[in-house]
Amino acid sequence: MNTTILNKAEVSERIETALDNIRPYLEADGGNVRILEITDENVLKLEFMGNCGSCPMSTMTFKAGVEEAIKRAVPEIKNIQVVNLTPIAS
């Protein structure tokens, strides 16, 4: 039996639980987030969906909400990347 698959499945479930705690706030603004990949190096790749994919506040939402919730619930994750994060305009 491949323990890597079991570990990724367990980690993925814990990430989903963490995301479920903040999803109501994302959904209230017409957005959401989904897991794209957990790499062998424990890098989590996410995608913002709906309004979150184009919102100028998405960087703040990611840092203050999504990233914090995941790091607290799943300390094994070394890095979190959002593939479509909207940069803050300067």
C-alpha positions as CSV (number, residue, x, y, z in Angstrom):
1,M,0.0,0.0,0.0
2,N,1.3,3.4,-1.0
3,T,1.4,5.6,2.2
4,T,2.1,8.8,0.1
5,I,-1.4,8.6,-1.4
6,L,-2.9,8.0,2.0
7,N,-1.0,10.9,3.5
8,K,-2.0,13.2,0.7
9,A,-5.6,12.2,1.0
10,E,-5.5,12.8,4.8
11,V,-3.7,16.2,4.3
12,S,-6.2,17.1,1.5
13,E,-9.1,16.4,3.9
14,R,-7.6,18.6,6.6
15,I,-7.1,21.4,4.1
16,E,-10.7,21.1,2.9
17,T,-11.9,21.3,6.5
18,A,-9.8,24.4,7.1
19,L,-11.2,25.9,3.8
20,D,-14.7,25.0,4.8
21,N,-14.3,27.4,7.8
22,I,-13.7,30.4,5.5
23,R,-15.8,29.4,2.5
24,P,-18.9,31.1,3.8
25,Y,-17.1,34.5,3.7
26,L,-15.8,33.8,0.2
27,E,-19.2,32.6,-1.0
28,A,-20.9,35.7,0.4
29,D,-18.8,37.7,-2.1
30,G,-19.5,35.3,-5.0
31,G,-16.2,33.4,-4.7
32,N,-14.6,30.2,-3.6
33,V,-11.3,28.4,-3.6
34,R,-10.3,24.9,-4.6
35,I,-7.3,22.6,-4.2
36,L,-5.4,22.0,-7.5
37,E,-2.4,20.0,-6.2
38,I,-0.4,19.0,-3.2
39,T,3.2,18.4,-4.5
40,D,5.6,15.8,-3.1
41,E,7.4,18.8,-1.5
42,N,4.3,19.7,0.5
43,V,3.5,22.7,-1.6
44,L,-0.2,23.4,-1.9
45,K,-1.5,24.9,-5.2
46,L,-4.9,26.6,-5.0
47,E,-7.2,28.3,-7.4
48,F,-9.5,31.2,-6.5
49,M,-12.9,30.8,-8.2
50,G,-15.7,33.2,-9.1
51,N,-15.2,36.8,-7.9
52,C,-12.2,35.8,-5.9
53,G,-10.3,35.1,-9.1
54,S,-10.5,38.7,-10.2
55,C,-11.0,40.7,-6.9
56,P,-8.3,43.3,-6.2
57,M,-8.6,42.3,-2.5
58,S,-7.8,38.6,-3.2
59,T,-4.2,39.0,-2.0
60,M,-5.4,40.2,1.4
61,T,-8.1,37.5,1.5
62,F,-5.4,34.9,0.8
63,K,-2.9,36.2,3.4
64,A,-5.4,37.0,6.2
65,G,-7.9,34.2,5.6
66,V,-6.9,31.3,3.4
67,E,-3.2,31.0,4.2
68,E,-3.7,31.5,7.9
69,A,-6.4,28.9,8.2
70,I,-4.4,26.3,6.2
71,K,-1.1,26.8,8.1
72,R,-2.9,26.6,11.4
73,A,-4.7,23.3,10.5
74,V,-2.0,21.7,8.3
75,P,1.5,22.7,9.5
76,E,3.0,20.1,7.1
77,I,2.3,22.4,4.2
78,K,5.5,24.3,3.5
79,N,4.2,26.8,0.9
80,I,0.9,27.8,-0.6
81,Q,0.6,29.1,-4.1
82,V,-2.5,30.6,-5.7
83,V,-2.3,30.2,-9.5
84,N,-4.6,33.1,-10.3
85,L,-3.9,35.5,-7.4
86,T,-4.7,39.1,-8.4
87,P,-1.7,41.3,-7.5
88,I,-2.4,44.4,-5.5
89,A,-2.2,47.5,-7.7
90,S,0.4,50.0,-6.6
